[in-house]
């Protein structure tokens, strides 16, 4: 039996969604974030040494990292939701599965970190300095990368219905979180209308709705 060690409001929601799309049987073990730090609880370290989510167990097998979990589950479902090897769709599929965490998420995480720095408690005399540093890094480095990624992702969906091609695939599951994060942390539907339409499409899928029922309340951290 597959067990998803599911941290609330996290990227592990994608794993639940994929399992529903693949129609694989699984169990959900929920973990709550620390109310002060928003970090994962120490109990997750008993599952994997890094103590992060997502992580799944399947008998004696433990898998971490969303992309690796996605590939494992797709293999377990005999290649469902993965384009035929050797095709252009398969090459795009591989690209977007890796782009989701390799290129899309780092600037989004940096934006979250600098947002927290601006709001963090500190001596009054340090606040203007910290704010100035955070604002400078955001404007000179982070925001340009966010804008570039947003424009690129949106343009790609202008050429095909889904990220890998004409058919829905596990690459769309991987891309769902960075798209949500990008549009919630500065991006707008006016900037990226195709990404906004993509979110509407995936949220209308029955498997998406079933995954929300299994995982519990879900919202991106802000």
C-alpha positions as CSV (number, residue, x, y, z in Angstrom):
1,X,0.0,0.0,0.0
2,X,1.3,3.4,-0.9
3,X,1.3,5.9,1.9
4,X,1.6,9.6,1.2
5,X,3.1,11.6,4.1
6,X,1.2,14.7,3.3
7,X,2.2,18.1,4.8
8,X,-0.6,20.6,4.8
9,X,-0.4,23.4,2.2
10,X,2.5,21.9,0.4
11,X,3.7,20.4,-2.8
12,X,2.6,17.0,-1.7
13,X,-0.9,18.0,-2.8
14,X,0.3,17.2,-6.3
15,X,1.2,13.7,-5.3
16,X,-2.4,13.1,-4.1
17,X,-3.7,14.5,-7.3
18,X,-1.5,12.3,-9.4
19,X,-2.5,9.2,-7.5
20,X,-6.2,10.1,-8.1
21,X,-5.5,10.6,-11.8
22,X,-3.7,7.3,-12.0
23,X,-6.4,5.6,-10.0
24,X,-3.8,4.0,-7.7
25,X,-4.8,2.9,-4.2
26,X,-3.2,4.9,-1.4
27,X,-3.3,6.0,2.2
28,X,-2.8,9.6,3.4
29,X,-0.9,10.4,6.7
30,X,-1.3,14.1,7.4
31,X,1.2,16.4,9.1
32,X,0.5,19.9,10.3
33,X,3.0,22.7,10.0
34,X,4.5,24.4,13.0
35,X,2.3,27.3,13.7
36,X,5.2,29.7,14.5
37,X,7.7,28.7,11.8
38,X,5.4,27.1,9.1
39,X,8.0,24.4,8.9
40,X,7.3,20.6,8.7
41,X,7.1,18.9,12.1
42,X,10.0,16.7,13.3
43,X,7.9,13.6,12.9
44,X,8.6,13.7,9.2
45,X,12.3,13.0,9.9
46,X,11.3,9.5,11.0
47,X,10.1,8.9,7.4
48,X,13.0,10.6,5.6
49,X,16.3,12.1,7.0
50,X,15.5,15.6,5.5
51,X,12.1,15.7,7.2
52,X,10.4,17.3,4.2
53,X,7.3,16.6,2.2
54,X,6.4,15.1,-0.2
55,X,7.6,11.7,0.6
56,X,5.9,8.4,0.0
57,X,6.4,4.9,1.3
58,X,5.4,1.8,-0.6
59,X,6.2,-1.3,1.4
60,X,10.0,-1.2,2.0
61,X,10.4,1.6,-0.5
62,X,10.7,5.2,0.5
63,X,10.7,7.9,-2.2
64,X,11.3,11.7,-1.8
65,X,11.4,14.6,-4.2
66,X,8.3,15.3,-6.2
67,X,9.8,14.6,-9.6
68,X,11.2,11.3,-8.5
69,X,7.9,10.4,-6.9
70,X,6.0,11.3,-10.0
71,X,8.2,9.1,-12.2
72,X,7.9,6.2,-9.7
73,X,4.1,6.4,-9.6
74,X,3.8,6.8,-13.4
75,X,6.0,3.7,-13.8
76,X,3.8,1.9,-11.3
77,X,0.8,2.7,-13.4
78,X,2.5,1.2,-16.5
79,X,3.4,4.6,-18.0
80,X,0.0,6.2,-17.8
81,X,0.0,10.0,-18.2
82,X,3.5,9.9,-19.9
83,X,3.8,10.4,-23.6
84,X,5.3,7.7,-25.8
85,X,9.1,7.6,-25.6
86,X,10.9,9.0,-28.6
87,X,8.2,11.6,-29.4
88,X,8.3,15.4,-29.2
89,X,5.7,15.2,-26.5
90,X,7.9,12.9,-24.4
91,X,10.8,15.4,-24.7
92,X,8.6,18.2,-23.7
93,X,7.2,16.1,-20.8
94,X,10.8,15.4,-19.5
95,X,11.6,19.1,-19.8
96,X,8.6,20.4,-17.9
97,X,8.8,17.7,-15.2
98,X,12.3,19.0,-14.4
99,X,11.6,22.7,-15.1
100,X,8.9,22.7,-12.4
101,X,11.4,22.3,-9.5
102,X,14.7,23.2,-11.3
103,X,13.8,26.6,-12.8
104,X,10.3,27.6,-11.7
105,X,10.5,27.1,-8.0
106,X,13.8,28.7,-6.9
107,X,12.8,32.4,-7.6
108,X,9.4,31.7,-6.1
109,X,11.0,30.5,-2.9
110,X,13.4,33.5,-2.9
111,X,10.4,35.8,-3.2
112,X,8.8,34.1,-0.2
113,X,12.0,34.4,1.8
114,X,12.5,38.1,1.1
115,X,8.8,38.8,1.8
116,X,9.3,37.2,5.2
117,X,12.5,39.2,5.8
118,X,10.6,42.4,5.2
119,X,8.0,41.4,7.8
120,X,10.3,39.7,10.3
121,X,10.5,41.2,13.9
122,X,13.8,43.1,14.4
123,X,15.1,46.2,16.1
124,X,13.6,49.4,14.6
125,X,16.9,50.7,13.5
126,X,17.6,47.5,11.5
127,X,14.2,47.5,9.7
128,X,15.0,50.1,7.0
129,X,18.3,48.4,6.2
130,X,16.7,44.9,5.9
131,X,13.8,46.3,3.9
132,X,16.2,48.1,1.5
133,X,18.3,45.0,1.0
134,X,15.2,42.8,0.4
135,X,13.7,45.3,-2.0
136,X,17.0,45.7,-3.9
137,X,17.4,41.9,-4.4
138,X,13.8,41.5,-5.4
139,X,13.8,44.3,-8.0
140,X,17.3,43.6,-9.4
141,X,17.3,39.7,-9.4
142,X,14.2,37.9,-8.2
143,X,11.4,39.8,-9.9
144,X,13.0,39.8,-13.3
145,X,13.4,36.0,-13.1
146,X,9.8,35.6,-12.0
147,X,8.6,37.8,-14.8
148,X,10.7,35.9,-17.4
149,X,9.5,32.5,-16.2
150,X,5.8,33.7,-16.1
151,X,6.0,35.0,-19.7
152,X,7.8,31.8,-20.9
153,X,5.3,29.4,-19.3
154,X,2.3,31.4,-20.6
155,X,3.7,31.5,-24.1
156,X,4.3,27.8,-24.1
157,X,0.6,27.2,-23.4
158,X,-0.2,29.3,-26.4
159,X,1.3,26.7,-28.7
160,X,-0.4,23.6,-27.2
161,X,-3.3,22.6,-24.9
162,X,-1.1,21.2,-22.2
163,X,2.5,21.6,-21.2
164,X,3.7,18.4,-22.9
165,X,1.4,18.5,-25.9
166,X,-2.2,17.9,-26.9
167,X,-2.9,15.5,-24.0
168,X,-2.9,16.0,-20.2
169,X,0.1,14.4,-18.6
170,X,2.0,14.1,-15.3
171,X,4.0,17.1,-16.4
172,X,0.9,19.2,-15.9
173,X,0.6,17.8,-12.4
174,X,4.2,18.9,-11.7
175,X,3.7,22.3,-13.2
176,X,0.5,23.0,-11.2
177,X,2.3,24.2,-8.1
178,X,4.7,26.7,-9.6
179,X,1.9,28.1,-11.8
180,X,-0.3,28.5,-8.7
181,X,2.6,30.0,-6.8
182,X,3.6,32.4,-9.6
183,X,0.0,33.7,-9.9
184,X,-0.3,34.1,-6.2
185,X,3.0,35.8,-5.6
186,X,2.9,38.8,-7.9
187,X,1.7,37.4,-11.2
188,X,-1.7,38.3,-12.5
189,X,-4.3,36.7,-14.9
190,X,-3.8,39.7,-17.2
191,X,0.0,39.0,-17.4
192,X,-0.5,35.3,-17.9
193,X,-4.1,34.6,-19.2
194,X,-3.1,31.1,-20.5
195,X,-1.7,30.1,-17.1
196,X,-4.9,31.4,-15.4
197,X,-7.0,29.3,-17.9
198,X,-4.7,26.3,-17.1
199,X,-5.5,26.5,-13.4
200,X,-9.2,26.7,-14.2
201,X,-8.9,23.6,-16.3
202,X,-7.0,21.5,-13.8
203,X,-9.3,22.6,-10.9
204,X,-12.3,21.4,-12.8
205,X,-10.8,17.9,-13.1
206,X,-12.6,15.3,-10.9
207,X,-9.3,13.8,-9.7
208,X,-8.2,17.3,-8.5
209,X,-11.3,17.6,-6.5
210,X,-11.0,14.1,-5.0
211,X,-7.4,14.9,-4.0
212,X,-8.6,18.0,-2.1
213,X,-11.1,15.8,-0.3
214,X,-8.3,13.3,0.7
215,X,-5.7,15.9,1.6
216,X,-7.8,18.4,3.5
217,X,-7.7,22.2,3.3
218,X,-5.1,23.5,0.9
219,X,-3.8,26.9,0.2
220,X,-0.4,28.3,-0.8
221,X,1.7,29.8,1.9
222,X,2.0,33.6,1.7
